[in-house]
Amino acid sequence: MRHWPAATLRYVLVGYVLIPLVINVGINAFFGWLLFLDRDSVPVWGIPSSVCMEIIGTGFLLPLITAAISSRVLMRHLRFGMVEPLPAKEAGSGVASRITAWVGRVLQGGSFVGCLRFSFVVLPFLAVPALLVLFVFAGDSMDRLALIGVKSVYAGLCGLVVTPLIAISLLSHRTQLSTVSW
């Protein structure tokens, strides 16, 4: 991050960290309240309506919707020079470099299939830790306000992982993405 242009760093921190955090928390708090308005408590486990299903649904839909919106916006901003790509560096062989290269390739065109692929791949990394926390700490049911809190915090954390990953991946692999047409 120390070699990033200041404007690009600000662009990522504001547009791909702060704003999505507020949006994800707000939307998920609202939907949690709306979906469970008539219930005092919600079962932790079960189908079709439970805390577990909310975590899985959020863990899939949040990356899908975020990828669909963010990748298109970022690619358009790159194309019109509204943001600078990250400085070129030697391709690394580390895990982080491979992940960002894969995400950059999958999302470069902003296709729905690419966004679906991204969402399916990140789902286990987002949902499994949250489900393990539920398994260890949650009882049989959760009151509505606790569910709204859990859903909001989980969505915020998911967004803090997914959205910057998308931005960094697309900004890092701009040379591969220069052939994308709109």
N, CA, C and O of each residue as an XYZ file, in Angstrom:
728
protein
N       0.801     -1.189      0.000
C       0.000      0.000      0.000
C       0.850      1.262      0.000
O       0.394      2.330     -0.407
N       2.071      1.131      0.453
C       2.914      2.325      0.537
C       3.330      2.838     -0.835
O       3.731      3.996     -0.958
N       3.243      1.992     -1.884
C       3.614      2.417     -3.234
C       2.394      2.795     -4.063
O       2.521      3.078     -5.255
N       1.232      2.805     -3.459
C       0.014      3.173     -4.179
C      -0.036      4.681     -4.364
O       0.391      5.425     -3.480
N      -0.548      5.142     -5.494
C      -0.812      6.584     -5.618
C      -1.826      7.005     -4.541
O      -2.768      6.270     -4.247
N      -1.623      8.187     -3.963
C      -2.491      8.650     -2.873
C      -3.951      8.691     -3.288
O      -4.829      8.334     -2.502
N      -4.222      9.119     -4.511
C      -5.611      9.202     -4.981
C      -6.243      7.815     -5.090
O      -7.429      7.648     -4.805
N      -5.459      6.829     -5.498
C      -5.976      5.464     -5.613
C      -6.257      4.886     -4.234
O      -7.274      4.223     -4.032
N      -5.373      5.131     -3.299
C      -5.590      4.662     -1.924
C      -6.860      5.282     -1.351
O      -7.672      4.579     -0.749
N      -7.037      6.570     -1.528
C      -8.245      7.259     -1.052
C      -9.493      6.697     -1.743
O     -10.523      6.492     -1.101
N      -9.396      6.450     -3.045
C     -10.501      5.879     -3.827
C     -10.933      4.525     -3.249
O     -12.126      4.269     -3.085
N      -9.970      3.675     -2.945
C     -10.276      2.346     -2.397
C     -10.832      2.467     -0.982
O     -11.833      1.826     -0.661
N     -10.208      3.270     -0.138
C     -10.666      3.384      1.255
C     -12.075      3.957      1.358
O     -12.882      3.482      2.158
N     -12.373      4.967      0.558
C     -13.701      5.565      0.621
C     -14.718      4.736     -0.149
O     -15.759      4.365      0.393
N     -14.417      4.442     -1.423
C     -15.391      3.791     -2.299
C     -15.518      2.294     -2.133
O     -16.530      1.711     -2.523
N     -14.491      1.649     -1.551
C     -14.523      0.193     -1.462
C     -14.331     -0.325     -0.040
O     -14.206     -1.530      0.175
N     -14.310      0.583      0.923
C     -14.279      0.173      2.332
C     -15.390      0.899      3.102
O     -16.329      0.262      3.581
N     -15.287      2.209      3.220
C     -16.222      2.960      4.072
C     -17.662      2.956      3.547
O     -18.585      2.586      4.272
N     -17.851      3.357      2.317
C     -19.209      3.430      1.766
C     -19.877      2.056      1.739
O     -21.017      1.938      2.187
N     -19.209      1.002      1.229
C     -19.855     -0.315      1.255
C     -20.145     -0.826      2.667
O     -21.139     -1.521      2.879
N     -19.292     -0.489      3.629
C     -19.534     -0.903      5.009
C     -20.855     -0.322      5.506
O     -21.684     -1.040      6.065
N     -21.044      0.962      5.303
C     -22.276      1.617      5.748
C     -23.487      1.036      5.007
O     -24.515      0.753      5.622
N     -23.366      0.864      3.709
C     -24.477      0.328      2.905
C     -24.814     -1.101      3.326
O     -25.984     -1.421      3.532
N     -23.810     -1.956      3.455
C     -24.060     -3.358      3.817
C     -24.697     -3.490      5.192
O     -25.642     -4.260      5.369
N     -24.192     -2.751      6.156
C     -24.766     -2.810      7.509
C     -26.198     -2.281      7.490
O     -27.100     -2.898      8.057
N     -26.399     -1.150      6.844
C     -27.737     -0.547      6.801
C     -28.763     -1.427      6.099
O     -29.858     -1.638      6.620
N     -28.423     -1.936      4.936
C     -29.358     -2.780      4.180
C     -29.675     -4.057      4.946
O     -30.833     -4.470      5.008
N     -28.669     -4.679      5.524
C     -28.914     -5.930      6.241
C     -29.663     -5.716      7.544
O     -30.448     -6.576      7.941
N     -29.448     -4.612      8.213
C     -30.243     -4.310      9.408
C     -31.704     -4.104      9.011
O     -32.610     -4.605      9.677
N     -31.925     -3.368      7.928
C     -33.288     -3.122      7.460
C     -33.975     -4.425      7.057
O     -35.112     -4.670      7.458
N     -33.299     -5.263      6.270
C     -33.909     -6.528      5.847
C     -34.120     -7.476      7.021
O     -35.119     -8.194      7.059
N     -33.199     -7.490      7.974
C     -33.392     -8.312      9.162
C     -34.627     -7.881      9.931
O     -35.417     -8.715     10.375
N     -34.790     -6.582     10.084
C     -35.973     -6.054     10.765
C     -37.236     -6.370      9.968
O     -38.233     -6.814     10.538
N     -37.200     -6.144      8.651
C     -38.366     -6.352      7.801
C     -38.783     -7.824      7.727
O     -39.969     -8.142      7.818
N     -37.810     -8.712      7.564
C     -38.117    -10.141      7.407
C     -38.645    -10.777      8.693
O     -39.443    -11.712      8.646
N     -38.201    -10.271      9.828
C     -38.563    -10.909     11.089
C     -39.368     -9.972     11.995
O     -39.357    -10.113     13.218
N     -40.044     -9.043     11.395
C     -40.835     -8.053     12.108
C     -41.892     -8.684     13.006
O     -42.154     -8.190     14.103
N     -42.488     -9.755     12.551
C     -43.597    -10.376     13.284
C     -43.153    -11.486     14.234
O     -43.997    -12.189     14.789
N     -41.854    -11.657     14.430
C     -41.364    -12.748     15.274
C     -40.549    -12.199     16.435
O     -39.769    -11.259     16.281
N     -40.749    -12.803     17.593
C     -39.961    -12.409     18.761
C     -38.609    -13.100     18.781
O     -37.620    -12.546     19.260
N     -38.580    -14.327     18.250
C     -37.314    -15.060     18.182
C     -37.261    -15.854     16.876
O     -38.282    -16.134     16.247
N     -36.050    -16.198     16.500
C     -35.797    -16.924     15.256
C     -34.933    -18.129     15.601
O     -33.966    -18.000     16.351
N     -35.273    -19.316     15.056
C     -34.421    -20.469     15.328
C     -33.027    -20.266     14.731
O     -32.881    -19.646     13.678
N     -32.024    -20.783     15.399
C     -30.653    -20.658     14.900
C     -30.436    -21.606     13.725
O     -29.771    -21.250     12.752
N     -30.993    -22.807     13.813
C     -30.798    -23.819     12.772
C     -32.143    -24.176     12.154
O     -33.175    -24.120     12.823
N     -32.128    -24.535     10.901
C     -33.332    -25.004     10.247
C     -33.566    -24.354      8.900
O     -32.927    -23.372      8.524
N     -34.501    -24.941      8.199
C     -34.881    -24.473      6.866
C     -36.372    -24.213      6.896
O     -37.077    -25.012      7.512
N     -36.896    -23.214      6.314
C     -36.301    -22.213      5.433
C     -35.892    -20.938      6.148
O     -35.149    -20.137      5.580
N     -36.348    -20.723      7.373
C     -36.107    -19.451      8.047
C     -35.350    -19.676      9.339
O     -35.897    -20.188     10.316
N     -34.073    -19.284      9.334
C     -33.248    -19.421     10.533
C     -32.057    -18.490     10.414
O     -31.798    -17.926      9.351
N     -31.344    -18.337     11.501
C     -30.127    -17.539     11.500
C     -29.113    -18.169     10.546
O     -28.431    -17.459      9.808
N     -29.017    -19.465     10.561
C     -28.103    -20.193      9.673
C     -28.388    -19.870      8.209
O     -27.463    -19.601      7.442
N     -29.642    -19.895      7.824
C     -30.004    -19.607      6.433
C     -29.749    -18.139      6.084
O     -29.408    -17.828      4.943
N     -29.907    -17.248      7.041
C     -29.589    -15.838      6.809
C     -28.100    -15.657      6.547
O     -27.709    -14.874      5.682
N     -27.270    -16.382      7.294
C     -25.823    -16.290      7.101
C     -25.432    -16.837      5.735
O     -24.635    -16.225      5.022
N     -25.985    -17.976      5.372
C     -25.659    -18.563      4.062
C     -26.163    -17.656      2.934
O     -25.443    -17.413      1.965
N     -27.379    -17.162      3.058
C     -27.918    -16.277      2.033
C     -27.112    -14.995      1.874
O     -26.807    -14.578      0.757
N     -26.771    -14.379      2.991
C     -25.962    -13.164      2.947
C     -24.568    -13.460      2.409
O     -24.020    -12.679      1.631
N     -23.992    -14.591      2.823
C     -22.659    -14.978      2.368
C     -22.587    -15.251      0.876
O     -21.511    -15.178      0.282
N     -23.727    -15.567      0.262
C     -23.764    -15.771     -1.186
C     -24.183    -14.502     -1.925
O     -23.531    -14.096     -2.887
N     -25.271    -13.878     -1.475
C     -25.825    -12.728     -2.202
C     -24.958    -11.476     -2.095
O     -24.827    -10.740     -3.073
N     -24.367    -11.219     -0.940
C     -23.557    -10.023     -0.795
C     -22.379    -10.020     -1.775
O     -22.185     -9.012     -2.454
N     -21.580    -11.093     -1.886
C     -20.500    -11.067     -2.875
C     -21.011    -10.996     -4.318
O     -20.398    -10.347     -5.164
N     -22.126    -11.661     -4.593
C     -22.682    -11.640     -5.945
C     -23.083    -10.226     -6.346
O     -22.682     -9.741     -7.404
N     -23.865     -9.570     -5.514
C     -24.337     -8.221     -5.818
C     -23.171     -7.226     -5.807
O     -23.087     -6.350     -6.668
N     -22.291     -7.366     -4.842
C     -21.131     -6.479     -4.755
C     -20.255     -6.614     -5.984
O     -19.820     -5.610     -6.548
N     -19.990     -7.841     -6.407
C     -19.157     -8.060     -7.597
C     -19.828     -7.499     -8.842
O     -19.171     -6.883     -9.681
N     -21.122     -7.708     -8.962
C     -21.843     -7.226    -10.139
C     -21.783     -5.708    -10.239
O     -21.611     -5.162    -11.329
N     -21.921     -5.034     -9.124
C     -21.921     -3.564     -9.139
C     -20.489     -3.019     -9.154
O     -20.133     -2.219    -10.018
N     -19.682     -3.453     -8.202
C     -18.350     -2.881     -8.022
C     -17.425     -3.111     -9.202
O     -16.685     -2.205     -9.586
N     -17.448     -4.290     -9.782
C     -16.529     -4.557    -10.891
C     -16.856     -3.674    -12.088
O     -15.948     -3.163    -12.745
N     -18.110     -3.492    -12.372
C     -18.500     -2.637    -13.509
C     -18.140     -1.170    -13.258
O     -17.616     -0.487    -14.138
N     -18.429     -0.704    -12.052
C     -18.120      0.688    -11.721
C     -16.617      0.914    -11.775
O     -16.163      1.887    -12.377
N     -15.845      0.043    -11.163
C     -14.400      0.218    -11.118
C     -13.797      0.144    -12.515
O     -12.923      0.947    -12.844
N     -14.232     -0.781    -13.330
C     -13.691     -0.892    -14.692
C     -14.020      0.363    -15.500
O     -13.189      0.828    -16.281
N     -15.201      0.906    -15.325
C     -15.576      2.141    -16.011
C     -14.703      3.297    -15.516
O     -14.249      4.116    -16.315
N     -14.471      3.365    -14.219
C     -13.626      4.420    -13.671
C     -12.194      4.305    -14.182
O     -11.557      5.316    -14.474
N     -11.689      3.087    -14.291
C     -10.354      2.887    -14.854
C     -10.320      3.321    -16.321
O      -9.389      3.997    -16.758
N     -11.324      2.930    -17.057
C     -11.377      3.225    -18.498
C     -11.385      4.720    -18.758
O     -10.742      5.189    -19.697
N     -12.107      5.475    -17.939
C     -12.209      6.914    -18.140
C     -11.183      7.710    -17.336
O     -11.256      8.938    -17.282
N     -10.221      7.015    -16.706
C      -9.144      7.687    -16.000
C      -9.544      8.344    -14.694
O      -8.857      9.247    -14.216
N     -10.640      7.903    -14.116
C     -11.093      8.479    -12.850
C     -10.296      7.938    -11.665
O     -10.321      8.512    -10.576
N      -9.596      6.838    -11.885
C      -8.736      6.246    -10.866
C      -7.530      5.644    -11.584
O      -7.640      5.128    -12.696
N      -6.382      5.724    -10.922
C      -5.166      5.134    -11.482
C      -5.066      3.676    -11.054
O      -5.399      3.335     -9.919
N      -4.607      2.813    -11.964
C      -4.354      1.438    -11.537
C      -3.171      1.408    -10.574
O      -2.398      2.362    -10.483
N      -3.051      0.322     -9.876
C      -1.921      0.175     -8.967
C      -0.650      0.000     -9.780
O      -0.694     -0.539    -10.886
N       0.490      0.450     -9.247
C       1.746      0.331     -9.989
C       2.044     -1.122    -10.339
O       1.772     -2.040     -9.565
N       2.615     -1.302    -11.538
C       2.971     -2.651    -11.985
C       4.057     -3.199    -11.065
O       4.951     -2.484    -10.611
N       3.939     -4.470    -10.817
C       4.956     -5.143    -10.007
C       5.157     -6.533    -10.594
O       4.346     -7.013    -11.386
N       6.225     -7.154    -10.199
C       6.458     -8.508    -10.667
C       5.374     -9.422    -10.129
O       4.946     -9.305     -8.981
N       4.942    -10.327    -10.981
C       3.912    -11.275    -10.543
C       4.487    -12.133     -9.438
O       5.519    -12.780     -9.620
N       3.843    -12.143     -8.323
C       4.290    -12.950     -7.201
C       3.733    -14.358     -7.291
O       2.786    -14.623     -8.032
N       4.317    -15.229     -6.548
C       3.842    -16.605     -6.538
C       3.107    -16.928     -5.242
O       2.711    -18.071     -5.015
N       2.929    -15.923     -4.398
C       2.262    -16.137     -3.122
C       0.766    -16.315     -3.276
O       0.197    -16.088     -4.344
N       0.149    -16.723     -2.196
C      -1.288    -16.973     -2.183
C      -2.065    -15.699     -2.496
O      -3.001    -15.725     -3.295
N      -1.685    -14.586     -1.872
C      -2.408    -13.330     -2.097
C      -2.343    -12.919     -3.563
O      -3.343    -12.472     -4.126
N      -1.192    -13.063     -4.177
C      -1.037    -12.704     -5.583
C      -1.890    -13.606     -6.477
O      -2.496    -13.132     -7.437
N      -1.937    -14.870     -6.172
C      -2.759    -15.800     -6.955
C      -4.245    -15.508     -6.791
O      -5.008    -15.584     -7.754
N      -4.651    -15.176     -5.576
C      -6.064    -14.860     -5.331
C      -6.461    -13.607     -6.099
O      -7.480    -13.595     -6.788
N      -5.651    -12.544     -5.981
C      -6.008    -11.312     -6.674
C      -5.973    -11.486     -8.186
O      -6.784    -10.887     -8.893
N      -5.054    -12.289     -8.691
C      -5.013    -12.543    -10.138
C      -6.277    -13.276    -10.577
O      -6.871    -12.932    -11.599
N      -6.688    -14.277     -9.814
C      -7.903    -15.032    -10.166
C      -9.141    -14.135    -10.112
O      -9.954    -14.141    -11.036
N      -9.284    -13.368     -9.038
C     -10.436    -12.478     -8.917
C     -10.425    -11.461    -10.054
O     -11.473    -11.183    -10.637
N      -9.266    -10.906    -10.379
C      -9.164     -9.959    -11.479
C      -9.604    -10.564    -12.805
O     -10.305     -9.917    -13.583
N      -9.195    -11.805    -13.063
C      -9.601    -12.489    -14.308
C     -11.090    -12.777    -14.332
O     -11.753    -12.551    -15.344
N     -11.624    -13.276    -13.216
C     -13.033    -13.681    -13.165
C     -13.972    -12.477    -13.289
O     -15.027    -12.569    -13.915
N     -13.584    -11.365    -12.696
C     -14.488    -10.209    -12.659
C     -14.179     -9.140    -13.702
O     -14.887     -8.136    -13.778
N     -13.147     -9.334    -14.495
C     -12.726     -8.279    -15.410
C     -13.817     -7.829    -16.373
O     -13.863     -6.648    -16.714
N     -14.679     -8.703    -16.818
C     -15.727     -8.294    -17.740
C     -17.018     -7.925    -17.060
O     -17.944     -7.442    -17.712
N     -17.103     -8.141    -15.769
C     -18.333     -7.831    -15.039
C     -19.497     -8.725    -15.435
O     -20.656     -8.358    -15.242
N     -19.196     -9.907    -15.994
C     -20.275    -10.799    -16.432
C     -20.978    -11.431    -15.232
O     -20.388    -11.609    -14.167
N     -22.239    -11.761    -15.430
C     -23.007    -12.396    -14.368
C     -22.404    -13.750    -14.001
O     -22.366    -14.119    -12.827
N     -21.936    -14.484    -14.997
C     -21.321    -15.795    -14.738
C     -20.050    -15.636    -13.906
O     -19.806    -16.424    -12.992
N     -19.249    -14.631    -14.214
C     -18.040    -14.369    -13.425
C     -18.380    -13.998    -11.990
O     -17.724    -14.440    -11.047
N     -19.416    -13.178    -11.838
C     -19.853    -12.780    -10.500
C     -20.381    -13.984     -9.720
O     -20.117    -14.116     -8.525
N     -21.128    -14.863    -10.399
C     -21.607    -16.103     -9.755
C     -20.445    -16.974     -9.322
O     -20.430    -17.489     -8.204
N     -19.473    -17.139    -10.201
C     -18.295    -17.965     -9.883
C     -17.578    -17.400     -8.663
O     -17.213    -18.141     -7.751
N     -17.381    -16.093     -8.652
C     -16.742    -15.433     -7.511
C     -17.526    -15.686     -6.226
O     -16.945    -16.023     -5.194
N     -18.836    -15.524     -6.292
C     -19.684    -15.690     -5.107
C     -19.642    -17.123     -4.581
O     -19.561    -17.336     -3.372
N     -19.695    -18.098     -5.477
C     -19.634    -19.502     -5.045
C     -18.296    -19.830     -4.389
O     -18.243    -20.599     -3.430
N     -17.218    -19.248     -4.906
C     -15.890    -19.543     -4.348
C     -15.707    -18.895     -2.979
O     -15.147    -19.520     -2.079
N     -16.166    -17.656     -2.803
C     -15.949    -16.988     -1.512
C     -16.953    -17.407     -0.442
O     -16.692    -17.222      0.747
N     -18.094    -17.966     -0.838
C     -19.127    -18.361      0.138
C     -18.584    -19.197      1.291
O     -18.838    -18.848      2.444
N     -17.852    -20.279      1.046
C     -17.372    -21.071      2.196
C     -16.442    -20.286      3.122
O     -16.461    -20.489      4.336
N     -15.630    -19.392      2.554
C     -14.700    -18.608      3.374
C     -15.433    -17.593      4.250
O     -14.937    -17.203      5.307
N     -16.604    -17.172      3.810
C     -17.391    -16.219      4.588
C     -18.345    -16.924      5.551
O     -18.468    -16.526      6.709
N     -19.015    -17.966      5.075
C     -20.081    -18.593      5.856
C     -19.570    -19.587      6.897
O     -20.096    -19.623      8.009
N     -18.577    -20.382      6.572
C     -18.134    -21.433      7.498
C     -17.659    -20.858      8.837
O     -18.083    -21.359      9.878
N     -16.802    -19.832      8.863
C     -16.419    -19.287     10.180
C     -17.614    -18.756     10.970
O     -17.692    -18.945     12.184
N     -18.543    -18.093     10.284
C     -19.725    -17.557     10.978
C     -20.594    -18.687     11.517
O     -21.115    -18.589     12.628
N     -20.753    -19.750     10.752
C     -21.553    -20.889     11.213
C     -20.877    -21.603     12.379
O     -21.557    -22.097     13.278
N     -19.557    -21.662     12.374
C     -18.835    -22.252     13.512
C     -19.032    -21.414     14.770
O     -19.196    -21.966     15.858
N     -19.018    -20.096     14.637
C     -19.276    -19.216     15.784
C     -20.692    -19.453     16.293
O     -20.914    -19.530     17.502
N     -21.648    -19.568     15.378
C     -23.031    -19.869     15.793
C     -23.098    -21.193     16.540
O     -23.744    -21.296     17.583
N     -22.437    -22.191     16.007
C     -22.460    -23.526     16.606
C     -21.914    -23.488     18.035
O     -22.448    -24.141     18.931
N     -20.857    -22.725     18.233
C     -20.213    -22.676     19.546
C     -20.976    -21.785     20.527
O     -21.126    -22.145     21.695
N     -21.456    -20.638     20.072
C     -21.983    -19.644     20.994
C     -23.501    -19.489     21.023
O     -24.046    -19.007     22.016
N     -24.179    -19.879     19.978
C     -25.625    -19.634     19.930
C     -26.399    -20.790     20.556
O     -25.932    -21.929     20.576
N     -27.555    -20.486     21.051
C     -28.446    -21.507     21.588
C     -29.349    -22.034     20.489
O     -28.946    -22.136     19.330
N     -30.579    -22.368     20.868
C     -31.537    -22.897     19.893
C     -32.251    -21.799     19.126
O     -32.710    -22.016     18.005
N     -32.347    -20.616     19.731
C     -33.024    -19.512     19.056
C     -32.349    -18.196     19.438
O     -31.553    -18.128     20.375
N     -32.693    -17.161     18.686
C     -32.110    -15.852     18.897
C     -33.245    -14.832     18.806
O     -34.104    -14.932     17.930
N     -33.247    -13.859     19.705
C     -34.316    -12.860     19.607
C     -34.076    -11.970     18.383
O     -32.964    -11.891     17.861
N     -35.127    -11.313     17.946
C     -35.107    -10.536     16.697
C     -33.999     -9.486     16.696
O     -33.292     -9.347     15.698
N     -33.834     -8.753     17.779
C     -32.801     -7.714     17.816
C     -31.393     -8.296     17.742
O     -30.512     -7.713     17.110
N     -31.180     -9.440     18.384
C     -29.878    -10.101     18.298
C     -29.613    -10.559     16.867
O     -28.494    -10.432     16.368
N     -30.646    -11.093     16.205
C     -30.490    -11.519     14.813
C     -30.129    -10.324     13.927
O     -29.241    -10.423     13.080
N     -30.808     -9.209     14.122
C     -30.509     -8.018     13.327
C     -29.059     -7.590     13.555
O     -28.359     -7.224     12.611
N     -28.617     -7.638     14.795
C     -27.221     -7.301     15.106
C     -26.245     -8.257     14.453
O     -25.264     -7.831     13.843
N     -26.511     -9.561     14.578
C     -25.635    -10.571     13.979
C     -25.596    -10.410     12.464
O     -24.526    -10.434     11.855
N     -26.762    -10.245     11.866
C     -26.858    -10.092     10.407
C     -26.104     -8.846      9.944
O     -25.407     -8.893      8.930
N     -26.231     -7.742     10.663
C     -25.565     -6.493     10.296
C     -24.049     -6.592     10.432
O     -23.314     -6.188      9.531
N     -23.585     -7.128     11.555
C     -22.145     -7.275     11.772
C     -21.552     -8.236     10.748
O     -20.490     -7.966     10.187
N     -22.225     -9.345     10.504
C     -21.752    -10.313      9.519
C     -21.665     -9.687      8.129
O     -20.673     -9.880      7.427
N     -22.688     -8.941      7.726
C     -22.673     -8.294      6.413
C     -21.545     -7.265      6.334
O     -20.876     -7.146      5.308
N     -21.340     -6.526      7.419
C     -20.250     -5.560      7.440
C     -18.898     -6.231      7.286
O     -18.049     -5.764      6.526
N     -18.695     -7.327      8.006
C     -17.425     -8.052      7.906
C     -17.237     -8.676      6.527
O     -16.137     -8.652      5.975
N     -18.314     -9.235      5.972
C     -18.231     -9.801      4.616
C     -17.846     -8.721      3.615
O     -16.997     -8.932      2.748
N     -18.479     -7.566      3.746
C     -18.168     -6.464      2.849
C     -16.737     -5.978      2.994
O     -16.106     -5.591      2.010
N     -16.218     -5.995      4.227
C     -14.834     -5.576      4.451
C     -13.826     -6.552      3.846
O     -12.669     -6.192      3.630
N     -14.249     -7.760      3.577
C     -13.382     -8.740      2.918
C     -13.566     -8.664      1.405
O     -12.594     -8.552      0.659
N     -14.810     -8.726      0.963
C     -15.123     -8.885     -0.455
C     -14.853     -7.628     -1.278
O     -14.208     -7.704     -2.324
N     -15.333     -6.484     -0.825
C     -15.269     -5.278     -1.645
C     -13.833     -4.800     -1.876
O     -13.479     -4.523     -3.022
N     -12.989     -4.691     -0.842
C     -11.596     -4.320     -1.120
C     -10.872     -5.369     -1.974
O     -10.022     -5.019     -2.793
N     -11.202     -6.645     -1.787
C     -10.593     -7.693     -2.612
C     -10.898     -7.460     -4.088
O     -10.014     -7.585     -4.935
N     -12.136     -7.126     -4.391
C     -12.522     -6.838     -5.771
C     -11.735     -5.642     -6.296
O     -11.171     -5.700     -7.388
N     -11.697     -4.565     -5.526
C     -10.997     -3.352     -5.963
C      -9.511     -3.608     -6.181
O      -8.968     -3.256     -7.228
N      -8.862     -4.208     -5.217
C      -7.421     -4.450     -5.321
C      -7.123     -5.385     -6.485
O      -6.146     -5.181     -7.206
N      -7.946     -6.401     -6.674
C      -7.730     -7.353     -7.767
C      -7.838     -6.683     -9.124
O      -6.998     -6.903     -9.997
N      -8.860     -5.874     -9.305
C      -9.038     -5.215    -10.600
C      -8.022     -4.101    -10.819
O      -7.566     -3.898    -11.945
N      -7.662     -3.385     -9.776
C      -6.666     -2.329     -9.908
C      -5.261     -2.880    -10.109
O      -4.432     -2.239    -10.756
N      -4.986     -4.055     -9.566
C      -3.657     -4.671     -9.673
C      -3.408     -5.305    -11.023
O      -2.263     -5.403    -11.464
N      -4.443     -5.725    -11.668
C      -4.289     -6.491    -12.899
C      -4.830     -5.724    -14.088
O      -5.410     -6.304    -15.006
N      -4.636     -4.420    -14.064
C      -5.141     -3.542    -15.121
C      -4.552     -3.908    -16.477
O      -5.257     -3.824    -17.482
N      -3.287     -4.311    -16.542
C      -2.678     -4.621    -17.835
C      -3.390     -5.804    -18.495
O      -3.515     -5.851    -19.719
N      -3.846     -6.739    -17.702
C      -4.581     -7.881    -18.248
C      -5.975     -7.452    -18.668
O      -6.595     -8.097    -19.514
N      -6.469     -6.377    -18.088
C      -7.857     -5.984    -18.278
C      -8.037     -4.915    -19.357
O      -9.161     -4.492    -19.627
N      -6.946     -4.481    -19.969
C      -7.047     -3.363    -20.901
C      -7.856     -3.694    -22.158
O      -8.278     -2.784    -22.871
N      -8.073     -4.952    -22.433
C      -8.832     -5.320    -23.629
C     -10.330     -5.406    -23.379
O     -11.094     -5.681    -24.305
N     -10.761     -5.176    -22.146
C     -12.186     -5.255    -21.826
C     -12.903     -4.114    -22.521
O     -12.478     -2.961    -22.437
N     -13.980     -4.431    -23.201
C     -14.772     -3.386    -23.859
C     -16.086     -3.195    -23.146
O     -16.596     -4.099    -22.484
N     -16.613     -2.025    -23.290
C     -17.895     -1.713    -22.650
C     -18.876     -1.391    -23.688
O     -20.030     -1.096    -23.376
